[in-house]
Amino acid sequence: MEAAVGRWDNDTNPVAEPGSVRWHVLTLLADGYEHGYEMWRELVAQGFTQSRNPTAVYRALRAMNQEGLVSSEWEFRTVGPARRVYRLTQRGRRALEE
């Protein structure tokens, strides 16, 4: 049985295995995307089939926020609802580079 290829943290838990929703989300954040729904739409446009609805992206973002791979804050606008904005942390950048 082959070992999984991917990024690993100090506890040997996968941080972002290439091809996973988490890896794609980290990559999109590195490319400047900030909003979960925007990232989901880009994944769909690229033909990514593991994420047929935005729930998977939001779950990945929430988990990576708790793990310190991304940070988030609310963006308040004069028109429309507030949106959460996500950014890569240094730890998230390192996970992509490994």
Summary of the structure (lengths in Angstrom):
residues: 98
radius of gyration: 13.8
end to end distance: 22.9
largest distance: 54.5
contacts: 253
relative contact order: 0.18
helix: 41%
strand: 17%
